[in-house]
Each structure stands twice: as C-alpha cells, then as structure tokens.
Amino acid sequence: MTAVANEVVAANTAVRLRGIGKRFPGVIANHDIDLDIEAGTVHAIVGENGAGKSTLMKILYGVQKPDEGTIEIDGAPVSFASPSEAIRAGVGMVFQHFMLADNLTVLENVVLGAERMHGIGARARKRLRELSQTYGFDVDPDTLVEDLGVGERQRVEILKVLYRGARVIILDEPTAVLVPQEVDALFDNLRELRREGHTLVFISHKLDEVLAIADDVTVVRRGTTVGRVKPGDVSARQLAELMVGSELPSPETSESTVTDQPVLDLAGVTLHDAAGRALLDDISFTIHRGEILGIAGVEGNGQTELVEAVMGMRRPTGGTISLVGDDLTQASTRTRREAGIGYIPEDRHRHGLLLDAPLWENRVLGHQTREPSARGALIDRGGARRDSERIVTAYDVRTPSIDTTARALSGGNQQKFIVGREMSGEPVLLLAAHPTRGVDVGAQAAIWDHIREARRQGLAVLLVSADLDELIGLSDTIRVILRGRLQGTFDPLSVTPQDLGSAMTGAGEDH
Ligand SMILES: Nc1ncnc2c1ncn2[C@@H]1O[C@H](COP(=O)(O)OP(=O)(O)OP(=O)(O)O)[C@@H](O)[C@H]1O
C-alpha cells in the first residue's frame, strides 16, 4: 500500500531537483538544492537578491549547466544542454524582459522558430486560437505586437511557450511591470493553466502576490533551499524573515519635508516622435526641495520619455525645463549631471552599467568629471575604488569584490549598486525610474530609507515606478500619466493601488 502511495506521489512530481550545485568565480550560486514541484500547482520561489533563484531557474531551463545534481521531469532524468532541449522536454520560460518582435503579428511571433509544430499557415492559426480559447487568453492573432499593451504582450509570451508544448512554465517576476488589474488577469490565466494540469514556477519579490497565487512556496537563502511553506501558514512578513533568516526591522514612517523652494520646473514640455505623434503633451509641474513627485502609468504612456527629456537624452519640441532657476532645456546630459542630477535609469543594462567592466569602473560611469571618481580632468582610480567599497557596504551589494564585473552580479545587486552610485555626491534632483525593480523586500526598505533620508536633507525626486505600493509609500504627491498627458493628482495618504490602476488605464474619471 505504501509503495503504491509513493508511486502516486512520484508520478505527480513534475519537477524534481536533487543536490543541484553551481559555482561561478568567487561565488557559490547554488548548492545542495532539493526541490519538488508537484504537477498542476503554482510553485513560488522566493529569496533575497543574490540568493540563487535565477541561477536555479536557468539550470532548469537549460540556459546553464549545473556542476552537480540531478533533474527529473515527470519522473524521467534529464540533462539539458540548451533551452531548446528543455522545451522539447516540456519546460518553458517567460522572461521579465519580453522577447517579442514588435513589427510582427501575434501569430508570427508565436510561430517564429516553432514552424515544426504546426507549420506557419492555417493549422498554426487554428492551434493558436484553440490555445487562446482554452486558457481564456484574449488576443487577436493578427494584431501587431507593437499595438499591444504590457499585459497582452505577456500573454503572447505565455502563448509562445504553450504553443511549443510546455507543461512546466517558469515565470521570472511576471508581475513587476503590471498594474493591479493586469495582475488579477494574469492570475486568472495562471489558475486556468493550473486547472488544465500545467505546472507554474514563479519567481517573485512581491510576497503578498506570492501568498495570493501560490500553492507552495520554496525559500532559497544563500544558494540553497531552506524551507517550504504553504501560503495559508505564513504572513508576508514571516516569509520575508524566512528569506533573510532573521527578524526584519519595522519600516520607518516619515514626516513631510516638502519646502517651497523649486528644484525642477517643467513648463509646457512637449515631445513629438518622427511621425509627429505627441509622446509628451504639455507637461507642467514643479518639484521642490524635500519633495518626491511620483508618476504612475502603464508602461509606454510617456514616463520613459519624461525622464529622458529631463535627463537631456531627448530634446523637447516645446516647453522649458529648469533646475533651481537655470534653464536646462538645451543643456547636454553632462551639464545636467554636473548641475546635480542623479539618474537611476529604467533599463539598467542599456543605460546604467557597463556589464563587462568591473564594479569600480561602473562607479565612474556618468560621474567621470566629478569627485570622487575624478580629480581635475583625470579619472581618480583610488577615489572611485574607495567610493565603490563604500557603496557596496552602505547598500549591501553582495559581490565577491569591486573588481567583479557588473554582469556577474544578480539583478537586484546590480540595481542596489546603481542606486548607491546615483545617490552619491548629494544630488539636488534624483530621477528615479523603478528604483527598486528586482530588489528584495529588505533591500527595498533600505533603499527607501536612503531616499527618505536624502529627502530630509533637501533632495527633490521625480519617481517613476510600476510598483504602486512604492509610489504610495514614498511620494508626497502622485500624478498619473496617460498617453503623454498628466492626468490626475492623488494624495498618497488616501489613494489605493486600485484607484491608481483605474486612472492609469483610463478607466477612472479624470481628476
Ligand atoms: N554569470 C555569472 N557569473 C558570475 N556570478 C554569477 C553569474 N550569475 C549569477 N552569479 C552569482 O550567483 C549568485 C546568485 O545569483 P542569482 O542571479 O541566481 O540570484 P537571484 O536570487 O536570482 O537574485 P535577484 O533576486 O537579485 O535576481 C550571485 O552572487 C551572483 O552574483
């Protein structure tokens, strides 16, 4: 009887990892990882930045080879040399950065590279329709991907892996870019997939969401699995404490520090694209010393362009931008930096880091004309190295050393380093685009404390974030951007994420 029961359990295990280990120079990314994921469940993997979650998922998806350990899929031992082998075994992965071709249709994107499944014609179209209907994915096969919103693009990514026959789907922080309504829709899709017997593995730093959707949660700490819990048995705070291995400090509350001294002033800023479409439409606001202005918006509504216009990476077609009374509308990015603007970019790989350079050289990036990384016209190597050490300590950047390349750091640790760098040298204005994207809850709280402390000292902040709790928790005022226009003004003390979500999608009334 027992033997039969065991067999049943074994047959239901979609993924079984035993003794997985993976080393990188100076780092043990994974060791002694044991993980069982039952078929037809949603299984969340949580852990601090650098705990080893992505490495583990990359091993399961064949992007990286483990140094030791075994993998079984549906009870059969496997060893993947590439993602295509993982896909053939029924394992698919949806990355946080979507990999779709904008100028192709949904159908073309799904079929591209998987022509062997159902060709590229009527059969392929039929299969895509079947999949969309079965799982309640509401997407038109003939729409161009560039016309889709963020949530819809994510559905296309999921359809892509389903189309390739995936039964196990790994999702890397799938909610990071979604508004609350889209998160609800994604979770409905995931529940539907689960009902049909799919297995979903889900990395997330948003612990309340993990508790809402997961059947099981595995905690990874310092490279190894340290526990497995049922969502009903723990609170988000207890889960965070399991991740860290100790009690978390209580979050700070803060008094308003807003002054009446203008720092950043935008008047009628307008920006058109090559086709004459308004990306920014008559944007006006003032941010004062000690004030954080939060901008909420569904990705693609002008927030990126707004930040880049203030940073001087795009020239407005109309209006003015001034900093502490100086007109900077035509100034170069370098002049703006020298005038005291810190910049946490949205895309850390494109604009924030030289991935193949050591961390200390990354300290110099964007700061090559100022102390401590420059002395006169020369780069001050010693100064940059010392300040890198300071940032690593102050922002708890987990790295073997400051000579490690930026690429070798986990995503969250790269982000912590950028925040530390941009907060250096007492900027007067911080342009912060998603400053805590990808960082764990402990590091998020620490970054918020750093920003609040700088605000107390007079820092003005333009905060763009997809994390509505962050906007509400940090901002003095929140504005919504929709199709390039600023819409409502919201008080963070009374607004809810749902209210903001409605305004962001244009579903709410104009304020
Ligand atoms: N290609 C690599 N080369 C060197 N070290 C690496 C590489 N990839 C990951 N590491 C290291 O392995 C450890 C685990 O990183 P991993 O990306 O798996 O963490 P994570 O839990 O996904 O973190 P985050 O939440 O920040 O994304 C980190 O110390 C990281 O610096």
Ligand as a Chemical Component Dictionary entry (heavy atoms), coordinates in Angstrom:
data_LIG
# 
_chem_comp.id                   LIG 
_chem_comp.type                 NON-POLYMER 
_chem_comp.pdbx_formal_charge   0 
_chem_comp.three_letter_code    LIG 
# 
loop_
_chem_comp_atom.comp_id 
_chem_comp_atom.atom_id 
_chem_comp_atom.alt_atom_id 
_chem_comp_atom.type_symbol 
_chem_comp_atom.charge 
_chem_comp_atom.model_Cartn_x 
_chem_comp_atom.model_Cartn_y 
_chem_comp_atom.model_Cartn_z 
_chem_comp_atom.pdbx_ordinal 
LIG N1  N1  N 0 27.167 34.521 -14.895 1  
LIG C1  C1  C 0 27.576 34.695 -13.636 2  
LIG N2  N2  N 0 28.888 34.861 -13.338 3  
LIG C2  C2  C 0 29.307 35.029 -12.073 4  
LIG N3  N3  N 0 28.476 35.048 -10.994 5  
LIG C3  C3  C 0 27.169 34.884 -11.230 6  
LIG C4  C4  C 0 26.639 34.712 -12.548 7  
LIG N4  N4  N 0 25.291 34.574 -12.460 8  
LIG C5  C5  C 0 24.986 34.676 -11.150 9  
LIG N5  N5  N 0 26.115 34.844 -10.403 10 
LIG C6  C6  C 0 26.169 34.986 -8.942  11 
LIG O1  O1  O 0 25.422 33.935 -8.369  12 
LIG C7  C7  C 0 24.716 34.387 -7.225  13 
LIG C8  C8  C 0 23.232 34.072 -7.413  14 
LIG O2  O2  O 0 22.699 34.941 -8.422  15 
LIG P1  P1  P 0 21.199 34.819 -8.966  16 
LIG O3  O3  O 0 21.107 35.735 -10.127 17 
LIG O4  O4  O 0 20.852 33.391 -9.151  18 
LIG O5  O5  O 0 20.396 35.391 -7.722  19 
LIG P2  P2  P 0 18.842 35.744 -7.585  20 
LIG O6  O6  O 0 18.350 35.033 -6.367  21 
LIG O7  O7  O 0 18.134 35.464 -8.844  22 
LIG O8  O8  O 0 18.919 37.302 -7.305  23 
LIG P3  P3  P 0 17.960 38.556 -7.721  24 
LIG O9  O9  O 0 16.766 38.471 -6.834  25 
LIG O10 O10 O 0 18.806 39.742 -7.388  26 
LIG O11 O11 O 0 17.669 38.440 -9.185  27 
LIG C9  C9  C 0 25.009 35.860 -7.091  28 
LIG O12 O12 O 0 26.034 36.016 -6.123  29 
LIG C10 C10 C 0 25.509 36.268 -8.445  30 
LIG O13 O13 O 0 26.423 37.330 -8.325  31 
# 
loop_
_chem_comp_bond.comp_id 
_chem_comp_bond.atom_id_1 
_chem_comp_bond.atom_id_2 
_chem_comp_bond.value_order 
_chem_comp_bond.pdbx_ordinal 
LIG N1  C1  SING 1  
LIG C1  N2  SING 2  
LIG C1  C4  DOUB 3  
LIG N2  C2  DOUB 4  
LIG C2  N3  SING 5  
LIG N3  C3  DOUB 6  
LIG C3  C4  SING 7  
LIG C3  N5  SING 8  
LIG C4  N4  SING 9  
LIG N4  C5  DOUB 10 
LIG C5  N5  SING 11 
LIG N5  C6  SING 12 
LIG C6  O1  SING 13 
LIG C6  C10 SING 14 
LIG O1  C7  SING 15 
LIG C7  C8  SING 16 
LIG C7  C9  SING 17 
LIG C8  O2  SING 18 
LIG O2  P1  SING 19 
LIG P1  O3  DOUB 20 
LIG P1  O4  SING 21 
LIG P1  O5  SING 22 
LIG O5  P2  SING 23 
LIG P2  O6  DOUB 24 
LIG P2  O7  SING 25 
LIG P2  O8  SING 26 
LIG O8  P3  SING 27 
LIG P3  O9  DOUB 28 
LIG P3  O10 SING 29 
LIG P3  O11 SING 30 
LIG C9  O12 SING 31 
LIG C9  C10 SING 32 
LIG C10 O13 SING 33 
# 
